Amino acid sequence: MATVIRLQRGGRIKRPFYSVVVTDSRNPRDGAFIEKVGYYDPCSQPEVINLDLALVQAWQDKGAQASDRVASIIAKAKASNN
């Protein structure tokens, strides 16, 4: 099973809110997921990023690939923690 770390959209029209989830790559964007590892709110000022970086790293060690957008969110979260 190919796992991927990606965004799952929530919220309402023009007010998106994203959960960062680990899922099978064949599942639809807002479909079933294995585990929720954080959330991302781009609409608040400043944007809110809340990730469990240890859990993200554990999944990446198991072979999960982060999507391009999630990879940039992870980099921002790591930079803000240091």
VENMO-V166396 format. One record per residue. N is the residue number from 1. RES is the residue in three letters. SS is DSSP state (H for helix, E for strand, L for the rest). BURIAL is # if it has 16 or more other ideal C-beta (glycine too) atoms within 10 Angstrom, else .. Layout:
BEGIN
n: [N;N]
res: [RES;RES]
ss: [SS;SS]
burial: [BURIAL;BURIAL]
END
This chain:
BEGIN
n: [1;2;3;4;5;6;7;8;9;10;11;12;13;14;15;16;17;18;19;20;21;22;23;24;25;26;27;28;29;30;31;32;33;34;35;36;37;38;39;40;41;42;43;44;45;46;47;48;49;50;51;52;53;54;55;56;57;58;59;60;61;62;63;64;65;66;67;68;69;70;71;72;73;74;75;76;77;78;79;80;81;82]
res: [MET;ALA;THR;VAL;ILE;ARG;LEU;GLN;ARG;GLY;GLY;ARG;ILE;LYS;ARG;PRO;PHE;TYR;SER;VAL;VAL;VAL;THR;ASP;SER;ARG;ASN;PRO;ARG;ASP;GLY;ALA;PHE;ILE;GLU;LYS;VAL;GLY;TYR;TYR;ASP;PRO;CYS;SER;GLN;PRO;GLU;VAL;ILE;ASN;LEU;ASP;LEU;ALA;LEU;VAL;GLN;ALA;TRP;GLN;ASP;LYS;GLY;ALA;GLN;ALA;SER;ASP;ARG;VAL;ALA;SER;ILE;ILE;ALA;LYS;ALA;LYS;ALA;SER;ASN;ASN]
ss: [L;L;E;E;E;E;E;E;E;E;E;E;L;L;E;E;E;E;E;E;E;E;E;E;L;L;L;L;L;L;L;L;L;L;E;E;E;E;E;E;E;L;L;L;L;L;L;E;E;E;E;L;H;H;H;H;H;H;H;H;H;L;L;L;E;E;L;H;H;H;H;H;H;H;H;H;H;H;H;H;H;L]
burial: [.;.;#;#;#;#;#;#;.;.;.;.;.;.;.;.;#;#;#;#;#;#;#;.;.;.;.;.;.;.;.;.;#;.;.;.;#;#;#;#;#;.;.;.;.;.;.;.;#;.;#;.;.;.;#;#;.;.;#;#;.;.;.;#;.;#;.;.;.;#;.;.;#;#;.;.;#;.;.;.;.;.]
END
